[in-house]
Amino acid sequence: MNAEIKTILLAEDDPNDVELTLTALEEYHLANQVAVVHDGEEALDYLYRRGKFVARFNGNPIFALLDLKMPKLNGIEVLRQMKGDEKLKTIPVIVLSSSREAPDLAECYKLGVNAYVVKPVDFQDFIKAVKELGIFWAAINEPPPNHVAERV
């Protein structure tokens, strides 16, 4: 495993939001790679190295951007699984959702989300929000020690 590779996990089913998020992250070169998954099941497959991700060799992502409203498994279920697993719970999770619903906010924080950001509707505001998230979580925040984020 190459500890120098910084990977961000992006779990988002909306192709437009994926494109905007990638544009914002790439502008500041915040990660060596962004792993994009399109539903909650794929997110867990990536984290647990199952299915098409069985051969991935890099460690856990430095953080995960997680949409709540995804097919197969929603973001809350992914968050519940991640924060309930000793090998995944130290991965910072940022929910990036269009939902301002109080029950969603409450459930995410109860489960241990690190941040909850409501997606701005305006294009420029969306780009700015993702850039700021990326700068903080990829460049300013100190990630967990490598031994904590070892291979699942």
C-alpha positions as CSV (number, residue, x, y, z in Angstrom):
1,M,0.0,0.0,0.0
2,N,1.3,3.4,-0.9
3,A,0.6,5.7,2.1
4,E,1.3,8.8,-0.1
5,I,-1.7,8.3,-2.3
6,K,-4.6,10.6,-1.2
7,T,-7.9,9.3,-2.3
8,I,-11.3,10.9,-1.8
9,L,-14.4,8.7,-1.9
10,L,-17.3,10.5,-3.7
11,A,-20.6,8.7,-3.3
12,E,-23.1,10.6,-5.6
13,D,-25.7,9.4,-8.0
14,D,-26.3,12.7,-9.8
15,P,-23.9,13.0,-12.8
16,N,-24.1,16.8,-12.7
17,D,-23.1,17.0,-9.0
18,V,-20.3,14.5,-9.7
19,E,-18.9,16.7,-12.5
20,L,-19.2,19.8,-10.4
21,T,-17.5,18.2,-7.4
22,L,-14.7,16.8,-9.5
23,T,-14.1,20.2,-11.1
24,A,-13.9,21.9,-7.7
25,L,-11.5,19.2,-6.2
26,E,-9.3,19.1,-9.3
27,E,-8.8,22.8,-9.4
28,Y,-6.8,22.7,-6.1
29,H,-5.2,19.3,-6.7
30,L,-6.6,18.1,-3.4
31,A,-6.3,14.4,-4.1
32,N,-4.2,12.0,-6.2
33,Q,-7.5,10.4,-7.1
34,V,-11.2,10.7,-6.5
35,A,-13.0,7.3,-6.4
36,V,-16.6,7.9,-7.7
37,V,-19.3,5.5,-6.8
38,H,-23.0,6.0,-7.8
39,D,-24.9,4.3,-5.0
40,G,-24.6,3.2,-1.4
41,E,-23.9,-0.4,-2.3
42,E,-21.0,0.6,-4.5
43,A,-19.7,2.8,-1.7
44,L,-19.5,-0.1,0.7
45,D,-18.0,-2.4,-2.0
46,Y,-15.2,0.2,-2.5
47,L,-14.6,0.5,1.2
48,Y,-14.6,-3.3,1.8
49,R,-12.7,-4.1,-1.5
50,R,-15.6,-6.2,-2.9
51,G,-16.9,-6.7,-6.4
52,K,-15.1,-4.5,-9.0
53,F,-13.0,-3.0,-6.2
54,V,-11.5,-6.3,-4.9
55,A,-8.1,-5.5,-6.5
56,R,-7.8,-1.9,-5.3
57,F,-4.5,-1.6,-3.4
58,N,-4.5,1.9,-1.8
59,G,-5.6,2.4,1.8
60,N,-8.8,4.0,3.0
61,P,-9.8,7.4,1.6
62,I,-8.7,10.5,3.5
63,F,-12.4,11.4,3.6
64,A,-15.7,10.5,2.0
65,L,-18.2,12.9,0.5
66,L,-21.6,11.2,0.8
67,D,-24.9,12.0,-0.7
68,L,-28.0,10.9,1.3
69,K,-30.5,10.2,-1.5
70,M,-28.8,7.4,-3.4
71,P,-30.2,4.2,-4.9
72,K,-29.7,0.7,-3.4
73,L,-28.5,1.9,0.0
74,N,-29.0,5.5,1.0
75,G,-26.3,7.6,2.6
76,I,-27.6,7.1,6.1
77,E,-27.2,3.4,5.7
78,V,-23.6,3.8,4.4
79,L,-22.8,6.2,7.2
80,R,-24.3,3.7,9.8
81,Q,-22.1,0.9,8.4
82,M,-18.9,3.0,8.3
83,K,-19.2,4.4,11.8
84,G,-20.2,1.0,13.2
85,D,-17.0,-0.7,11.8
86,E,-13.7,-0.4,13.7
87,K,-11.7,-0.3,10.5
88,L,-13.8,2.4,8.8
89,K,-15.1,4.6,11.6
90,T,-12.1,6.9,11.6
91,I,-12.6,7.9,8.0
92,P,-14.1,11.4,8.1
93,V,-17.5,11.5,6.4
94,I,-19.0,14.7,5.0
95,V,-22.6,14.5,4.0
96,L,-23.2,16.7,0.9
97,S,-27.0,16.6,0.4
98,S,-29.8,18.6,-0.9
99,S,-31.8,17.7,2.2
100,R,-32.3,20.2,5.0
101,E,-34.7,17.9,6.8
102,A,-34.2,17.9,10.6
103,P,-34.6,14.1,10.9
104,D,-31.8,13.6,8.3
105,L,-29.5,16.1,10.1
106,A,-30.2,14.5,13.5
107,E,-29.7,11.0,12.3
108,C,-26.4,11.8,10.6
109,Y,-25.0,13.5,13.6
110,K,-26.3,10.7,15.9
111,L,-24.4,8.2,13.7
112,G,-21.1,10.3,13.9
113,V,-21.0,12.3,10.7
114,N,-18.1,14.7,10.7
115,A,-19.9,17.5,8.8
116,Y,-23.2,18.0,7.1
117,V,-23.4,20.4,4.2
118,V,-26.5,21.3,2.2
119,K,-25.7,21.5,-1.5
120,P,-26.0,25.1,-2.7
121,V,-28.3,25.4,-5.7
122,D,-26.2,28.1,-7.4
123,F,-23.4,26.6,-9.6
124,Q,-20.7,29.0,-8.3
125,D,-21.8,28.5,-4.7
126,F,-21.7,24.7,-5.1
127,I,-18.1,24.9,-6.6
128,K,-17.0,27.2,-3.7
129,A,-18.5,24.9,-1.0
130,V,-16.8,21.8,-2.4
131,K,-13.4,23.6,-2.8
132,E,-13.6,24.8,0.9
133,L,-14.6,21.3,2.0
134,G,-11.7,19.8,0.0
135,I,-9.2,22.3,1.3
136,F,-10.1,21.7,4.9
137,W,-10.4,17.9,4.8
138,A,-7.6,17.1,2.3
139,A,-5.0,19.9,3.2
140,I,-5.7,21.4,6.6
141,N,-7.2,18.5,8.6
142,E,-4.8,16.0,10.0
143,P,-6.0,12.5,9.0
144,P,-5.9,9.5,11.3
145,P,-2.5,7.7,11.6
146,N,-1.8,5.2,8.8
147,H,-2.1,2.3,11.2
148,V,-5.7,3.2,12.0
149,A,-6.7,3.5,8.3
150,E,-5.1,0.2,7.3
151,R,-6.5,-2.3,4.8
152,V,-10.0,-3.7,5.7
